[in-house]
Amino acid sequence: MIVTPMEASHDTDELTRRVDALRQAPLFAELEEESLQRIAREMREVLIPAGSLLIEAGTKGSGMFVLEEGTVVVHRRGLDAIELGPGEVVGELALLLRDEARTARVQAKTPVRCLALDRQSFRQMMEAEPQLAISLLESAVEKLAELRPPP
């Protein structure tokens, strides 16, 4: 896994690419341009080779990931595996749950480029961006409902 921070100069092309990636994710769709730029500056680019694990179920969650390129397979306890691609977000549930444990295993099916936000930056963004907090809670409730076994 290769992690690349955004340079202090905040290269305009790089910032634009990151903002465009965030815009693809429904979680960030309602945010204003200024908010997207602030979040994009805090995120780190992560490159994951095909076959590598991005998230292991049951481990402590340290960040969330916005998929920019490539495909991952999500293995959820007791459910069929699903494939996710650009514009999808993984890892955010562990940052919201009290026990911080990951709820799924996420593995790169193809080489993946994603943007990562660590726990501390995530907390700061939630405080600074109320709309992000609302969107994230809505998304989390939907995902948690999917994890519940059928009656």
N, C-alpha and C positions, 0 to 999 in steps of 0.2 A: 504494500500500500504506500503510495506517495502522497504526501500532504504538502500543499503549496499555499502559504499565506499570501494575501494581497500585499503588494509592495506599498511602502509608505506614500509613494507618488500617486497611488490610486489611478493607474493607467486608465484612461477614458475608455478605450476599446474593451479592456478587461471588465471594467465596471458595467458597461453596457451589456456585455455578454452575460454577466451574472444576473443583472436585473431582468434580462429577457428570460433567463432560466427560471427565476423566481415567479415571473408573470405566468408561466405555463402551469404552475402549481395552483390548484383551486384554493389552497390554504392562504396564499398571498394575493389572490386576484383582486380583493377589495381594497388593497392598500394603495396609497398615493405614491407617486414617483419618488418623492423625497424619502418616504419611509422605506421603500424598496432599496434605494441607494444606501441608506444607513445599514440595513440588514446585510446587503451584499458586501459591504466593506468589512463587516464582522465575520463573514463566513470564510472558510478555508476550502480550497479545491482539493479533492481527494481522488486519486486514480486507483482503481482496483482491478487487478487482472482477472480474467475469466476463471471461474472455479473457486475463487477466494471468498472467504466469509467476510461480510460487512458487519453482521450482527449475529450473536449467538444467544438463543433463548435462555433465560434464567440468569444471565450475567447482568452486572450493574450497567445501566445506561449512562453513557457519558456525553452523548450528543445526538442530534438529529441530522438527517441527510436528505437533500433535495436532489433527485436524479436528474442529471443534465443530458447524459448520453448513455446508451447501453440498456441492458435488461437484467433485472434481478429476479430470483425466484424466492418467494416468501412461503416458508413452511410454518403454518400455525397449528398449534396443538389441536388435534382431533378434527381438523378441516383439510380440505383439498388444498394443495399448493397453488399459489397464484403467481402470475408473472406481472411485473410492473416495469414501466419504462419512464422516459422523460416526462417531467412535470409531476411525478409522484413523490410523496414524502414518506420516509420510513424512520423509525426510531423516536418519534415524538412522544409516544405513549409512556415510555420509561421515564421521560423527563417530567411527566405530569403525575405519575403514580407515586404514592408515598414510599413503597418498598424499592422503587427504582429498578426493578427487574425487567429485563426485556421479555416481551410476550411472544416473540417469534424469532425464527432463524432466517436470516436473509443472506443469500449467496449470489454472487455475480454469475450470470449465465454467459454473458459476453463481457468484454472489457467495459468498465463503467467509469464515467466521470461524474462526480457529484459535488455538491456544495455542502459543507458540514458546519454546524453551529454547536459549539460546546455548551455544557450545562450553565456555566456562569453567564456567557453571552446570551443564551436562551432566556434566562431569568431577567436580564436587563432589557432585552427586547420585549418581553411580555409586559414589563412595567412601562416602557416607553411607548409601546404601540398597542393601545387598548383594542383596536380592531383585530390585530393579530391574535390577541388573547381570546377574543370571542370566536374567531374562525377556528382556532386550534381546539377550543373546547367542543365546538360542534363536530369537528372531524374526529376527535377522540371518542365522543359518545357514539358516533356511527361505528367506529372500529371496534370499540368494546362490545357493542351490541352484536356485531358479527362473530365475536369470540365466544359468546354465550352459547351453550349447547341448546338444541331445540327442546321444547317441552315434551 
